[in-house]
């Protein structure tokens, strides 16, 4: 439903973002201050440095007879592409006095303009992330037909390169779909020709102004939507974002900004970052990206929960005994280089990926599948998670071999996080959520394991005691190594006698679907283009997640935590097994 906004317009000679327009040959004169309502589709008109309106009067062909004139003014709503037009029909008598005025309002929105182009700026275009993930994902979208017909990609960095040089760097990273391969080289050439480059220098304001000029030249006179991917160091993020907001946003379409994790380096710095971003952008413009959330397994959580009657009534404390979330990587990393404050895997994986997974698992059914409705439910879960006790958290650091490149002797940081979370609400009261996240472990494994309660009065546990060790039912959502959905049930082995075993109903994606699984960056960039924000953290989600970790981070800051050492390539700290047992859970590592 449209809402009414009250806007004051005054004369000024300064620059403004409210642009007058007329459709006749007119004499333009300034007017006095005037206030009137404007209908807008949920938009807000942001204050600019100054505002100006010129009123156009049609010169009458005969000054001694009544005549009519039209005053028409268009208002661009900063950063949204929404335009509202005010038309005033003015009747003037023979003496030149205005005798009546009729107002009409109309609005247009560049977001719905089919002719609008899409400009994607990759800030930090020569970095590793851009070269290995962002550009290949954009090409995959182009190859699959998921970019609009009119688009341009603008690389921006501080290196003195030419466009041909950047294209030569990007070209080897591009690949076509294995299941298609049609016109691969032609499409690569066409894609590379859409890539432009700008050396932004060290003055971000000047650089962003030059970027805006370059984008406008490519966009022409039509509507233009813009995406800015900020692949920049954490310490440069605020200045880059502020300069972008002031100098590079389009007025002829929407603007969306992608921000890479970590989203701050703790509660305080995260609050500073959020405050700065929201002073320059609206919340709906911000897309905080975590590539792990673009995996198909995460996308499938809501589908499994809310479109299958077999699971919906079981998704609560009455039937589920515990939920185990595992993120295990064989490789290590030089954590001090990425997270100099010492939080390691906490800021890299736990704050966003792990807590977002828990939120999607535990949230109530949203009103709709709209991104905001889903995010409202997720933040309610995060705010309901019980304060972490030190006795329910294990932090570890792997001991690398002497020849390893992943040693962090001088400044060891957490490479392992084990914890037991409780969501204090009616659905999940007393159900432990066990987190097992680490690097340098025995094998690569990313999965969610929902373990159900034992069958009350199970008849088969009374038959001579030989079936006492029957497994409880489980639903396993596996992402790595092979994406699969597994349901573990108890089943009779064929033959004489009553011999039971735990069996798996197995949906293995590589056997079922003859398609190439899309990269997570491809999925998330597609969502940004579509304006689907349900997999991107909102500001209150970011804050709630840091609040959960705050007690642990405080202990780290005060050197009150001893990192448990574990061997590179092992299962992790030995104490983790004791933690699971404390909460009545046997960790299953098969």
Phi, psi and omega in degrees: 000137180292148178242160181260131175242144176255123185235129176263133180239135181221161179282148178193154178260359183276170179295147182214161177258008175254115192255123177286146176214144176226165181238021175220174173280114194232154167266125188257125181229147176286152177246170174282175179298137181217140179238133179206159182280148174234133176278135181217144180279073177068015182268160170238142178264115182283147177289135173252181185298321176214166177224146185213144172223139172246135179255130185261128177250126176287127180288123183289139177293332178228117186283349184258020175220154179299150178209172179241154173217162178241126172256122184232128179224136178248141182240122176270128179272118191304128172081355184246337184085000179280133181235130177244131181251136176247119176247125178247118174269116187247125174259131184238132181277183186296335181277355180094002180277140175286127183252337177201152179223131172244130182256141172223141183240141173217154181222150175230159182225118183295344179295335181259009181279111182295339182273357183294142176268166178239123176249128180242115180259124177257103181274116189098041191291341182262002179285167182299316181299315181297315184290322187264341184235308190290307180297316176300323179292320178295321177294320179299320177294319178296315182298326182272001178082024183256009170253148179296163182300320181256104178214159174216146179242128188242108175280139184220124175202188181259007181271145183274085182240162169261167177298320180296325178293315178298317179299322179293327177290320185283322189310314182294343182273352185271144176212151180267162179301133177297327185272005177235281176071011179283135174050043187297308183295322179298318181289326176297314180298317180295321179294314183297329178291342178272001183263128178244164181221145177221128170278107186283345181070197185254359175257103187295323179297312179295319180298317180291327175296318178293324177297318178300318179298315179298317181293319179296322178298320181284327184284331183074208187267359184275174176300147184218129173254148185228139172240131178244115178263111184268086176264070187231159177301152183303321184289342181262353191297313184297314182294318179296314182296319180295317179295320178299313183301321185276326192248342192236001180284143176279151174257004186244021179179192179272160176235131178229141186237125179260129183239129179277149174290160003282152181266073189093169180240046184131174186298316184292309181294327176296319178297318177299316180297314180297316179301316180295315182297318182284347173281342182250334185226160169277154181305321184292347178274345188264131178233099179275112191261135171228111189300333180294338180277354178269005180288150183298327180299319179293316179299330185279348183301311181294324179298313180298318185289316194253002177236008179233112182297333181296335181258328188306311183287347182267353191275066181195177184297338182289334185240336182260127180274317179200162176231130182245127179244120185241131170229107185232126178237140177287321186283155172257187177202158179278084190297328183294334181289324184268328186230078187294347181276354174095010183268348171050235186292343180296314179279335185278318187239314190291311186303320184256294188297308184295311183291327176293323177297314178299318181296318179292325178292322191258350188292157173285160178301126178289160180299317176219179176272009174299142184305319182293322178297319178292319182292328175298320180289323179296316183292330176297321177294313182299322179286345181267354181288129183297146177304132182289132173264144182301330180288347180253017181228137174235124174248136183224167177216132185280148174265110183276158175296161183298331181266007185283149176274359189253019182284143177228065186294315189288325186221072183295137181233160181299122171250000179220138176225116173241134183202160173241120180254148173233132177262110186274078170216178187295326183288322191242016181308122175074007177270118180281135171255110185264128183249128179228094186234125181196162175242159182071029182264184189295321184206162176279123179204127174229116183202163174238129182238115177260115183255123183273166180287163177290153179290123179297133177059038184302117183298329187277356173269002183250000187267078176074004175077002184277359178239024183296333187263021176300137181287152172281159179294146179219148168245122184242123176251106187252132178255316180230136012277327179236125183298131184199158168240122183239139173238119182265124180230166172266135190219146177281132175285132181302143178127180179290153180086172181246083179249123184249153174213161175276124182237161181244130166273118197243118169252097179263119190299321183293337176272327185277318188244122180269059179223157176277129180290129182289150176290149184296326177295324177298315180298315185288322176295323175299320179295320180297316179299321180281348183078021178268110188252014189290339178263010181245136186285132174277164184302319181288333174292318179301314181295316181297321180293318177294328177298322178297319183276347187307316179299323180290316180296323178297318178295321177296316181298327182266010179056037179261008182241132174260121179285125178287126180276140174218152183287140175300128181089010178263188178278353182114187181301138180297330184293345181297322180299319179295325179295315179298316181298324179302328181257018173074029183234133172263118182288125182261121187249018181271000000 
